[in-house]
Amino acid sequence: YYIDKPGMAWLVGNNDPYVAVLKQLFELDQQMFPDADVVVLFDVSLDDWKLYLKSRGRKWDNNPGFDESFLLLKKHVDDATLAHCQKYNIPIIHFKNEYGDIDVQVDKLIKLLLHSI
């Protein structure tokens, strides 16, 4: 859904010889993946994302343009997720994930899932 979108060349460029293979893989995934009962879209703010990266020792969050790339990537992933769910009539749940105690986040997600049933 987003491999050839603007700002995604860092993942794989349009001239990369693997683009055709990745698109074939996407088509195969569409046929082979089981139907989902629900999809959870994790909404994470840029500030929280940076905290996650820092806590995991990720270094590329300091690269110039990271903020802009994060927002663009998030939009493409969100759009792809929504398009997939709409195409296959899969319910989608938006979960606002926040940096902090993992048990608190898990409890919030469980409550959200139970409420959506």
Backbone as a printed PyTorch tensor [residue, N CA C, xyz], in Angstrom:
tensor([[[  0.8120,  -1.2070,   0.0000],
         [  0.0000,   0.0000,   0.0000],
         [  0.8520,   1.2660,   0.0000]],

        [[  2.0490,   1.2130,   0.5460],
         [  2.8040,   2.4630,   0.6970],
         [  4.2340,   2.3950,   0.1850]],

        [[  4.6090,   1.3320,  -0.4680],
         [  6.0060,   1.1620,  -0.8540],
         [  6.4990,   2.2370,  -1.8130]],

        [[  5.6370,   2.7650,  -2.6610],
         [  6.0790,   3.7710,  -3.6260],
         [  5.5710,   5.1730,  -3.2940]],

        [[  5.1470,   5.3740,  -2.0660],
         [  4.6610,   6.6880,  -1.6420],
         [  5.8240,   7.6420,  -1.3970]],

        [[  5.5740,   8.9400,  -1.5220],
         [  6.6320,   9.9210,  -1.2460],
         [  7.1840,   9.7530,   0.1740]],

        [[  8.4940,   9.8440,   0.2930],
         [  9.1370,   9.7360,   1.5900],
         [  9.4590,   8.3200,   2.0150]],

        [[  9.0990,   7.3270,   1.1970],
         [  9.3300,   5.9360,   1.5800],
         [ 10.5370,   5.3260,   0.8720]],

        [[ 11.2940,   6.1450,   0.1620],
         [ 12.4660,   5.6250,  -0.5650],
         [ 13.4990,   5.0270,   0.3850]],

        [[ 13.5200,   5.4620,   1.6270],
         [ 14.4660,   4.9020,   2.5950],
         [ 14.2020,   3.4130,   2.8070]],

        [[ 12.9430,   2.9920,   2.6340],
         [ 12.5820,   1.5910,   2.8130],
         [ 13.0620,   0.7810,   1.6090]],

        [[ 12.6650,   1.2210,   0.4540],
         [ 13.1280,   0.6340,  -0.8090],
         [ 12.7780,   1.6390,  -1.9050]],

        [[ 13.7700,   2.0260,  -2.6740],
         [ 13.5670,   3.0090,  -3.7250],
         [ 12.8480,   2.4300,  -4.9340]],

        [[ 12.2020,   3.2910,  -5.7080],
         [ 11.4620,   2.8400,  -6.8880],
         [ 12.3480,   2.1290,  -7.9030]],

        [[ 13.6250,   2.4550,  -7.9400],
         [ 14.5450,   1.8340,  -8.8900],
         [ 15.2210,   0.5900,  -8.3290]],

        [[ 14.9170,   0.2430,  -7.1120],
         [ 15.5190,  -0.9290,  -6.4840],
         [ 15.0170,  -2.1840,  -7.1980]],

        [[ 15.9110,  -3.1140,  -7.5120],
         [ 15.4820,  -4.3260,  -8.2110],
         [ 14.5190,  -5.2040,  -7.4110]],

        [[ 14.4110,  -4.9520,  -6.1140],
         [ 13.5140,  -5.7500,  -5.2800],
         [ 12.0720,  -5.2220,  -5.2510]],

        [[ 11.8170,  -4.0750,  -5.8350],
         [ 10.4660,  -3.5060,  -5.7900],
         [  9.4520,  -4.4620,  -6.3940]],

        [[  9.7430,  -5.0050,  -7.5540],
         [  8.8030,  -5.9310,  -8.2000],
         [  8.5500,  -7.1590,  -7.3270]],

        [[  9.5990,  -7.6630,  -6.6900],
         [  9.4610,  -8.8310,  -5.8180],
         [  8.6070,  -8.4840,  -4.6000]],

        [[  8.8320,  -7.3110,  -4.0220],
         [  8.0480,  -6.8950,  -2.8600],
         [  6.5730,  -6.7420,  -3.2190]],

        [[  6.3080,  -6.2260,  -4.4110],
         [  4.9050,  -6.0950,  -4.8490],
         [  4.2780,  -7.4750,  -5.0620]],

        [[  5.0430,  -8.4250,  -5.5760],
         [  4.5440,  -9.7930,  -5.7150],
         [  4.2720, -10.4060,  -4.3420]],

        [[  5.1560, -10.1340,  -3.4060],
         [  4.9740, -10.6210,  -2.0450],
         [  3.6960, -10.0430,  -1.4410]],

        [[  3.4520,  -8.7690,  -1.6960],
         [  2.2220,  -8.1260,  -1.2170],
         [  0.9970,  -8.8510,  -1.7780]],

        [[  1.0050,  -9.1500,  -3.0680],
         [ -0.1280,  -9.8380,  -3.6860],
         [ -0.3210, -11.2340,  -3.0680]],

        [[  0.7720, -11.9330,  -2.8360],
         [  0.6870, -13.2530,  -2.2160],
         [  0.1560, -13.1380,  -0.7900]],

        [[  0.6340, -12.1400,  -0.0520],
         [  0.1290, -11.9160,   1.3100],
         [ -1.3720, -11.6860,   1.3040]],

        [[ -1.8510, -10.9280,   0.3270],
         [ -3.2900, -10.6490,   0.2390],
         [ -4.0900, -11.9450,   0.1090]],

        [[ -3.5420, -12.9030,  -0.6030],
         [ -4.2300, -14.1740,  -0.8260],
         [ -4.0910, -15.1360,   0.3460]],

        [[ -2.9430, -15.0980,   1.0180],
         [ -2.6170, -16.1290,   1.9910],
         [ -2.9160, -15.7720,   3.4480]],

        [[ -2.8740, -14.4990,   3.7870],
         [ -3.1000, -14.1300,   5.1830],
         [ -4.5270, -14.4670,   5.5910]],

        [[ -4.6980, -14.9820,   6.7890],
         [ -6.0650, -15.2730,   7.2480],
         [ -6.8290, -13.9690,   7.5010]],

        [[ -8.1380, -14.0890,   7.4590],
         [ -8.9780, -12.9270,   7.7580],
         [ -8.8280, -12.5720,   9.2340]],

        [[ -8.6940, -11.3120,   9.4990],
         [ -8.5770, -10.8450,  10.8810],
         [ -9.9630, -10.5490,  11.4420]],

        [[-10.1340, -10.8130,  12.7190],
         [-11.3820, -10.4510,  13.3910],
         [-11.4260,  -8.9510,  13.6370]],

        [[-10.2530,  -8.3900,  13.9100],
         [-10.1300,  -6.9610,  14.1900],
         [ -8.6650,  -6.5760,  13.9800]],

        [[ -8.4380,  -5.3240,  13.6490],
         [ -7.0820,  -4.7930,  13.5270],
         [ -6.9540,  -3.6490,  14.5220]],

        [[ -5.8570,  -3.6650,  15.2590],
         [ -5.5800,  -2.5890,  16.2080],
         [ -4.5240,  -1.6870,  15.5870]],

        [[ -4.8730,  -0.4260,  15.4090],
         [ -3.9430,   0.5720,  14.8900],
         [ -3.3920,   1.3420,  16.0850]],

        [[ -2.1000,   1.2100,  16.3120],
         [ -1.4580,   1.8740,  17.4300],
         [ -1.1190,   3.3020,  17.0350]],

        [[ -1.7300,   4.2550,  17.7000],
         [ -1.4520,   5.6690,  17.4940],
         [ -0.4240,   6.0980,  18.5340]],

        [[  0.7410,   6.5220,  18.0660],
         [  1.8320,   6.9170,  18.9490],
         [  2.2880,   8.3130,  18.5550]],

        [[  2.4070,   9.1890,  19.5290],
         [  2.8930,  10.5360,  19.2410],
         [  4.3850,  10.4920,  18.9400]],

        [[  4.8700,  11.5230,  18.2790],
         [  6.2990,  11.6070,  17.9750],
         [  7.1270,  11.6100,  19.2530]],

        [[  6.6870,  12.3520,  20.2640],
         [  7.4340,  12.3990,  21.5250],
         [  7.5160,  11.0220,  22.1760]],

        [[  6.3910,  10.2990,  22.1910],
         [  6.4150,   8.9540,  22.7670],
         [  7.2680,   8.0120,  21.9310]],

        [[  7.2040,   8.1420,  20.6030],
         [  8.0220,   7.3020,  19.7260],
         [  9.5050,   7.5110,  20.0090]],

        [[  9.8870,   8.7650,  20.2070],
         [ 11.2930,   9.0570,  20.5160],
         [ 11.6990,   8.4230,  21.8490]],

        [[ 10.8000,   8.4270,  22.8220],
         [ 11.1030,   7.7910,  24.1010],
         [ 11.2800,   6.2790,  23.9370]],

        [[ 10.4160,   5.6580,  23.1200],
         [ 10.5720,   4.2290,  22.8460],
         [ 11.9180,   3.9450,  22.1900]],

        [[ 12.2660,   4.7340,  21.1930],
         [ 13.5390,   4.5250,  20.5010],
         [ 14.7170,   4.6960,  21.4490]],

        [[ 14.6480,   5.7270,  22.2720],
         [ 15.7350,   5.9800,  23.2160],
         [ 15.8780,   4.8150,  24.1990]],

        [[ 14.7530,   4.3100,  24.6860],
         [ 14.7990,   3.2220,  25.6640],
         [ 15.3200,   1.9260,  25.0590]],

        [[ 15.2260,   1.8020,  23.7420],
         [ 15.6900,   0.5910,  23.0610],
         [ 17.0680,   0.7600,  22.4570]],

        [[ 17.6760,   1.9260,  22.6920],
         [ 19.0150,   2.1620,  22.1870],
         [ 19.0730,   2.4590,  20.6990]],

        [[ 17.9560,   2.8530,  20.1180],
         [ 17.9250,   3.1740,  18.6960],
         [ 18.6030,   4.5120,  18.4690]],

        [[ 19.4450,   4.6110,  17.4550],
         [ 20.2230,   5.8250,  17.2140],
         [ 19.6620,   6.6960,  16.0940]],

        [[ 18.9060,   6.1020,  15.1630],
         [ 18.5100,   6.8870,  14.0010],
         [ 17.4720,   7.9560,  14.3070]],

        [[ 16.9650,   7.9890,  15.5370],
         [ 16.0140,   9.0460,  15.8840],
         [ 16.6940,  10.4150,  15.9480]],

        [[ 18.0270,  10.4380,  15.9530],
         [ 18.7510,  11.7070,  15.9660],
         [ 19.0920,  12.1990,  14.5660]],

        [[ 18.7570,  11.4250,  13.5430],
         [ 19.0620,  11.8200,  12.1730],
         [ 18.2670,  13.0660,  11.7770]],

        [[ 18.8920,  13.9450,  10.9860],
         [ 18.1600,  15.1270,  10.4900],
         [ 16.9350,  14.6840,   9.6920]],

        [[ 15.8240,  15.3480,   9.9160],
         [ 14.5940,  15.0510,   9.1910],
         [ 13.7810,  13.9190,   9.7900]],

        [[ 14.2230,  13.3790,  10.9330],
         [ 13.5070,  12.2530,  11.5310],
         [ 12.0560,  12.6240,  11.8380]],

        [[ 11.8420,  13.8110,  12.4040],
         [ 10.4740,  14.2040,  12.7640],
         [  9.5550,  14.1800,  11.5530]],

        [[ 10.0130,  14.7630,  10.4470],
         [  9.1960,  14.8140,   9.2410],
         [  8.9820,  13.4030,   8.6860]],

        [[ 10.0230,  12.5810,   8.7080],
         [  9.9060,  11.2180,   8.2000],
         [  8.9290,  10.4110,   9.0420]],

        [[  8.9900,  10.5930,  10.3660],
         [  8.0870,   9.8660,  11.2500],
         [  6.6420,  10.1950,  10.9080]],

        [[  6.3380,  11.4700,  10.7700],
         [  4.9610,  11.8720,  10.4990],
         [  4.4840,  11.3640,   9.1450]],

        [[  5.3580,  11.3950,   8.1560],
         [  5.0000,  10.9120,   6.8220],
         [  4.8170,   9.3940,   6.8370]],

        [[  5.7490,   8.6820,   7.4730],
         [  5.6320,   7.2280,   7.5740],
         [  4.3540,   6.8440,   8.3050]],

        [[  4.0680,   7.5100,   9.4140],
         [  2.8570,   7.2230,  10.1860],
         [  1.6130,   7.3990,   9.3280]],

        [[  1.5840,   8.4650,   8.5430],
         [  0.4290,   8.7010,   7.6610],
         [  0.2850,   7.5740,   6.6460]],

        [[  1.4000,   7.1600,   6.0330],
         [  1.3300,   6.0870,   5.0360],
         [  0.8860,   4.7660,   5.6660]],

        [[  1.4060,   4.4480,   6.8380],
         [  1.0260,   3.1980,   7.5060],
         [ -0.4420,   3.2590,   7.9290]],

        [[ -0.8620,   4.3880,   8.4820],
         [ -2.2710,   4.5450,   8.8640],
         [ -3.1790,   4.4030,   7.6540]],

        [[ -2.8380,   5.0940,   6.5580],
         [ -3.6530,   5.0310,   5.3380],
         [ -3.7130,   3.6060,   4.7930]],

        [[ -2.5660,   2.9070,   4.8120],
         [ -2.5230,   1.5260,   4.3190],
         [ -3.3850,   0.6150,   5.1880]],

        [[ -3.2990,   0.8000,   6.4870],
         [ -4.0840,  -0.0150,   7.4120],
         [ -5.5760,   0.2190,   7.1960]],

        [[ -5.9600,   1.4720,   7.0850],
         [ -7.3700,   1.7980,   6.8740],
         [ -7.8660,   1.2500,   5.5360]],

        [[ -7.0530,   1.3710,   4.4920],
         [ -7.4410,   0.8630,   3.1670],
         [ -7.6160,  -0.6540,   3.2000]],

        [[ -6.6950,  -1.3360,   3.8570],
         [ -6.7920,  -2.7950,   3.9530],
         [ -8.0540,  -3.2040,   4.7170]],

        [[ -8.3010,  -2.5540,   5.8270],
         [ -9.4800,  -2.8920,   6.6320],
         [-10.7700,  -2.5960,   5.8830]],

        [[-10.7850,  -1.5020,   5.1560],
         [-11.9840,  -1.1630,   4.3790],
         [-12.1890,  -2.1810,   3.2540]],

        [[-11.1090,  -2.5440,   2.5680],
         [-11.1970,  -3.4960,   1.4540],
         [-11.7480,  -4.8400,   1.9030]],

        [[-11.3650,  -5.2940,   3.0940],
         [-11.7620,  -6.6090,   3.5720],
         [-12.8140,  -6.5540,   4.6810]],

        [[-13.3750,  -5.3560,   4.8930],
         [-14.4460,  -5.1770,   5.8780],
         [-14.0330,  -5.6740,   7.2650]],

        [[-12.8490,  -5.2610,   7.6860],
         [-12.3120,  -5.6600,   8.9930],
         [-12.4860,  -4.4900,   9.9580]],

        [[-13.0840,  -4.7380,  11.1050],
         [-13.1960,  -3.6640,  12.1000],
         [-11.8100,  -3.1980,  12.5410]],

        [[-11.7050,  -1.9060,  12.7820],
         [-10.4200,  -1.3450,  13.2110],
         [-10.6020,  -0.6080,  14.5270]],

        [[ -9.6380,  -0.7940,  15.4010],
         [ -9.6430,  -0.1320,  16.7020],
         [ -8.4160,   0.7750,  16.7570]],

        [[ -8.6210,   2.0150,  17.1040],
         [ -7.5150,   2.9560,  17.2840],
         [ -7.1240,   2.9540,  18.7590]],

        [[ -5.8710,   2.6300,  19.0060],
         [ -5.3660,   2.5900,  20.3740],
         [ -4.2880,   3.6470,  20.5450]],

        [[ -4.5220,   4.5780,  21.4550],
         [ -3.5380,   5.6210,  21.7360],
         [ -2.5160,   5.0500,  22.7090]],

        [[ -1.4020,   4.6410,  22.1490],
         [ -0.3360,   4.0580,  22.9520],
         [  0.5460,   5.1770,  23.4990]],

        [[  0.8270,   5.1210,  24.7770],
         [  1.6490,   6.1470,  25.4190],
         [  2.8440,   5.4910,  26.0990]],

        [[  3.9480,   6.1850,  26.0870],
         [  5.1450,   5.6760,  26.7280],
         [  4.9190,   5.6250,  28.2310]],

        [[  5.3680,   4.5600,  28.8400],
         [  5.2270,   4.4290,  30.2830],
         [  5.1050,   2.9710,  30.6930]],

        [[  4.4440,   2.7520,  31.7700],
         [  4.2800,   1.4210,  32.3480],
         [  3.5350,   0.5190,  31.3620]],

        [[  4.1860,  -0.5600,  30.9440],
         [  3.6020,  -1.4720,  29.9680],
         [  2.3130,  -2.1020,  30.4850]],

        [[  2.2420,  -2.3880,  31.7810],
         [  1.0320,  -2.9930,  32.3450],
         [ -0.1660,  -2.0560,  32.2260]],

        [[  0.0660,  -0.7700,  32.3810],
         [ -1.0090,   0.2190,  32.2250],
         [ -1.5010,   0.2220,  30.7840]],

        [[ -0.5620,   0.1680,  29.8360],
         [ -0.9330,   0.1660,  28.4220],
         [ -1.7050,  -1.1090,  28.0610]],

        [[ -1.2610,  -2.2360,  28.5750],
         [ -1.9450,  -3.5030,  28.3120],
         [ -3.3610,  -3.4660,  28.8630]],

        [[ -3.5250,  -2.9610,  30.0740],
         [ -4.8640,  -2.8630,  30.6700],
         [ -5.7720,  -1.9640,  29.8300]],

        [[ -5.2320,  -0.8550,  29.3550],
         [ -6.0320,   0.0500,  28.5080],
         [ -6.4660,  -0.6550,  27.2200]],

        [[ -5.5460,  -1.3860,  26.6170],
         [ -5.8580,  -2.0740,  25.3640],
         [ -6.8840,  -3.1840,  25.5950]],

        [[ -6.7280,  -3.9390,  26.6660],
         [ -7.6980,  -5.0050,  26.9760],
         [ -9.0890,  -4.4180,  27.1550]],

        [[ -9.1830,  -3.3270,  27.8880],
         [-10.4930,  -2.6900,  28.1040],
         [-11.0820,  -2.2150,  26.7810]],

        [[-10.2490,  -1.6470,  25.9330],
         [-10.7090,  -1.1750,  24.6330],
         [-11.2070,  -2.3450,  23.7760]],

        [[-10.4820,  -3.4420,  23.7900],
         [-10.8790,  -4.6140,  23.0080],
         [-12.1830,  -5.2090,  23.5570]],

        [[-12.2730,  -5.3300,  24.8590],
         [-13.4880,  -5.8820,  25.4520],
         [-14.6910,  -4.9840,  25.1950]],

        [[-14.4760,  -3.6980,  25.1910],
         [-15.5670,  -2.7500,  24.9360],
         [-16.0270,  -2.8130,  23.4770]],

        [[-15.1460,  -3.2190,  22.5810],
         [-15.4880,  -3.2340,  21.1720],
         [-16.2120,  -4.5130,  20.7430]],

        [[-16.2620,  -5.4910,  21.6330],
         [-16.9100,  -6.7710,  21.2850],
         [-18.4030,  -6.6060,  21.2460]]])
